[in-house]
Amino acid sequence: MGSGTDVAMESADITLMRSDVNGVATALDLSRKTIRTIKQNLFWAFFYNVLLIPVAAGAFYPVFQGVGGVPGSLDFFFGDQGFLNPALAALAMAFSSVTVVSNSLRLRRASV
């Protein structure tokens, strides 16, 4: 059977491990930074997907067909038909993941 301390720790929103009350302010500051970072990560993840999924699916296909095909300087990016090169799409998704992880790692520098 648990003691009253165990029950209090389980029901508390914040449990201080030291006798310094400033830990509450630090915990609240860190939680605000965490929520802000989560929102930033969601924005960037959705930004990449909203921007590049239509391009990968051929959003420029009608444009390129209207001008007589993909210009030679853009062949590497869009191939012959106007669809995004799969290697570039994979690279963009990897860059998206690196951006999100790097943004999250900034929380390690938060004052704790």
Backbone hydrogen bonds in HBPLUS format (Angstrom, degrees):
<---DONOR---> <-ACCEPTOR-->    atom                        ^
c    i                          cat <-CA-CA->   ^        H-A-AA   ^      H-
h    n   atom  resd res      DA  || num        DHA   H-A  angle D-A-AA Bond
n    s   type  num  typ     dist DA aas  dist angle  dist       angle   num
A0007-VAL N   A0003-SER O   3.32 MM   4  6.70 158.6  2.37 150.2 155.3     1
A0008-ALA N   A0004-GLY O   3.00 MM   4  6.20 158.1  2.05 145.4 151.5     2
A0009-MET N   A0005-THR O   2.90 MM   4  6.13 157.9  1.95 151.4 157.2     3
A0010-GLU N   A0006-ASP O   3.05 MM   4  6.22 153.7  2.12 145.9 152.5     4
A0011-SER N   A0007-VAL O   3.09 MM   4  6.27 146.7  2.20 145.7 154.1     5
A0012-ALA N   A0008-ALA O   3.07 MM   4  6.02 124.3  2.39 141.6 154.2     6
A0023-GLY N   A0020-ASP O   3.29 MM   3  6.00 167.3  2.30 115.0 118.8     7
A0024-VAL N   A0021-VAL O   3.15 MM   3  5.98 161.9  2.18 122.1 125.2     8
A0026-THR N   A0022-ASN O   3.09 MM   4  6.43 159.1  2.14 150.4 156.7     9
A0027-ALA N   A0023-GLY O   2.87 MM   4  6.00 155.6  1.93 142.9 149.3    10
A0028-LEU N   A0024-VAL O   2.95 MM   4  6.19 159.5  1.99 150.8 156.2    11
A0029-ASP N   A0025-ALA O   2.92 MM   4  6.10 157.3  1.98 147.4 153.7    12
A0030-LEU N   A0026-THR O   2.92 MM   4  6.12 161.7  1.96 149.3 154.4    13
A0031-SER N   A0027-ALA O   2.92 MM   4  6.11 150.3  2.01 143.4 151.8    14
A0032-ARG N   A0028-LEU O   3.01 MM   4  6.26 151.9  2.09 145.1 152.1    15
A0033-LYS N   A0029-ASP O   3.03 MM   4  6.31 162.0  2.06 151.1 155.8    16
A0034-THR N   A0030-LEU O   2.90 MM   4  6.08 150.0  1.99 143.3 152.0    17
A0035-ILE N   A0031-SER O   3.00 MM   4  6.22 161.9  2.03 148.7 152.3    18
A0036-ARG N   A0032-ARG O   2.98 MM   4  6.20 161.7  2.02 150.1 155.4    19
A0037-THR N   A0033-LYS O   2.92 MM   4  6.08 153.2  2.00 144.0 151.3    20
A0038-ILE N   A0034-THR O   2.92 MM   4  6.17 154.4  1.98 149.0 156.1    21
A0039-LYS N   A0035-ILE O   3.03 MM   4  6.29 159.2  2.07 149.4 154.3    22
A0040-GLN N   A0036-ARG O   2.96 MM   4  6.23 155.8  2.02 145.9 152.8    23
A0041-ASN N   A0037-THR O   2.88 MM   4  6.08 161.2  1.92 151.1 156.1    24
A0042-LEU N   A0038-ILE O   2.95 MM   4  6.20 157.4  2.00 149.5 155.4    25
A0043-PHE N   A0039-LYS O   2.98 MM   4  6.19 158.1  2.03 146.5 152.5    26
A0044-TRP N   A0040-GLN O   3.00 MM   4  6.31 169.5  2.01 158.1 158.9    27
A0045-ALA N   A0041-ASN O   2.94 MM   4  6.06 162.0  1.97 149.5 155.1    28
A0046-PHE N   A0042-LEU O   2.96 MM   4  6.05 168.1  1.97 151.4 154.8    29
A0047-PHE N   A0043-PHE O   2.76 MM   4  5.89 153.5  1.83 151.1 160.1    30
A0048-TYR N   A0044-TRP O   3.02 MM   4  6.16 170.0  2.03 151.5 152.3    31
A0049-ASN N   A0045-ALA O   3.18 MM   4  6.37 165.4  2.20 145.8 150.2    32
A0050-VAL N   A0046-PHE O   2.74 MM   4  5.80 168.9  1.76 156.6 160.1    33
A0051-LEU N   A0047-PHE O   2.99 MM   4  5.98 152.5  2.07 145.6 153.2    34
A0052-LEU N   A0048-TYR O   2.86 MM   4  5.87 169.6  1.87 153.0 156.5    35
A0053-ILE N   A0049-ASN O   3.03 MM   4  5.45 158.7  2.08 138.0 143.4    36
A0056-ALA N   A0052-LEU O   2.81 MM   4  5.98 161.9  1.84 154.2 158.9    37
A0057-ALA N   A0053-ILE O   2.90 MM   4  6.06 144.7  2.02 145.8 156.0    38
A0059-ALA N   A0054-PRO O   2.85 MM   5  5.34 144.7  1.98 145.8 149.6    39
A0058-GLY N   A0055-VAL O   3.15 MM   3  5.28 157.3  2.20 102.7 109.7    40
A0061-TYR N   A0058-GLY O   2.99 MM   3  5.02 157.3  2.04 105.4 112.8    41
A0064-PHE N   A0060-PHE O   2.91 MM   4  6.15 168.2  1.93 165.3 167.4    42
A0065-GLN N   A0061-TYR O   2.92 MM   4  6.10 153.4  2.00 152.3 160.3    43
A0066-GLY N   A0062-PRO O   2.95 MM   4  6.01 141.8  2.10 137.3 147.0    44
A0067-VAL N   A0063-VAL O   3.20 MM   4  6.52 133.7  2.43 142.1 153.5    45
A0069-GLY N   A0064-PHE O   2.56 MM   5  4.76 154.8  1.62 163.4 154.4    46
A0068-GLY N   A0065-GLN O   3.43 MM   3  5.18 162.8  2.46  95.8 100.0    47
A0074-LEU N   A0071-PRO O   2.93 MM   3  5.52 153.0  2.00 118.1 126.5    48
A0075-ASP N   A0072-GLY O   3.37 MM   3  5.27 167.6  2.39 102.3 105.6    49
A0077-PHE N   A0074-LEU O   3.06 MM   3  5.37 123.4  2.40 105.0 118.7    50
A0078-PHE N   A0074-LEU O   2.93 MM   4  6.06 165.8  1.95 165.3 169.8    51
A0079-GLY N   A0075-ASP O   2.70 MM   4  4.56 140.7  1.85 135.8 136.5    52
A0085-ASN N   A0077-PHE O   2.84 MM   8  5.43 149.7  1.93 154.0 151.3    53
A0082-GLY N   A0078-PHE O   3.05 MM   4  4.62 143.0  2.19 155.8 152.3    54
A0088-LEU N   A0085-ASN O   3.00 MM   3  5.32 122.4  2.35 106.0 120.1    55
A0089-ALA N   A0085-ASN O   3.00 MM   4  6.36 151.4  2.08 151.5 160.7    56
A0090-ALA N   A0086-PRO O   2.92 MM   4  6.14 158.0  1.97 148.5 153.5    57
A0091-LEU N   A0087-ALA O   2.97 MM   4  6.15 152.8  2.04 139.5 147.5    58
A0092-ALA N   A0088-LEU O   2.86 MM   4  6.06 153.7  1.93 145.4 152.1    59
A0093-MET N   A0089-ALA O   3.02 MM   4  6.28 154.3  2.08 146.0 152.6    60
A0094-ALA N   A0090-ALA O   2.92 MM   4  6.15 153.9  1.99 147.1 154.6    61
A0095-PHE N   A0091-LEU O   2.87 MM   4  6.09 155.6  1.93 146.4 153.4    62
A0096-SER N   A0092-ALA O   2.90 MM   4  6.14 145.2  2.02 139.9 149.7    63
A0097-SER N   A0093-MET O   3.04 MM   4  6.35 155.1  2.10 144.8 150.3    64
A0098-VAL N   A0094-ALA O   2.90 MM   4  6.21 158.2  1.95 151.2 157.5    65
A0099-THR N   A0095-PHE O   2.88 MM   4  6.04 154.0  1.95 145.7 152.7    66
A0100-VAL N   A0096-SER O   3.04 MM   4  6.30 161.3  2.08 150.0 154.2    67
A0101-VAL N   A0097-SER O   2.95 MM   4  6.14 167.6  1.96 153.8 157.2    68
A0102-SER N   A0098-VAL O   2.87 MM   4  5.89 162.6  1.90 147.1 152.8    69
A0103-ASN N   A0099-THR O   2.93 MM   4  6.04 156.2  1.99 145.3 152.1    70
A0104-SER N   A0100-VAL O   3.01 MM   4  6.23 151.7  2.09 143.5 151.3    71
A0105-LEU N   A0101-VAL O   2.90 MM   4  6.16 147.9  2.00 148.9 158.0    72
A0106-ARG N   A0103-ASN O   3.31 MM   3  5.50 148.8  2.42  99.3 108.0    73
A0107-LEU N   A0104-SER O   3.08 MM   3  5.84 161.5  2.12 118.9 123.8    74
A0108-ARG N   A0105-LEU O   3.07 MM   3  5.61 158.2  2.12 113.3 119.6    75
A0109-ARG N   A0106-ARG O   3.13 MM   3  5.73 153.0  2.20 113.7 120.3    76
A0110-ALA N   A0107-LEU O   3.04 MM   3  5.14 157.9  2.09 104.0 111.1    77
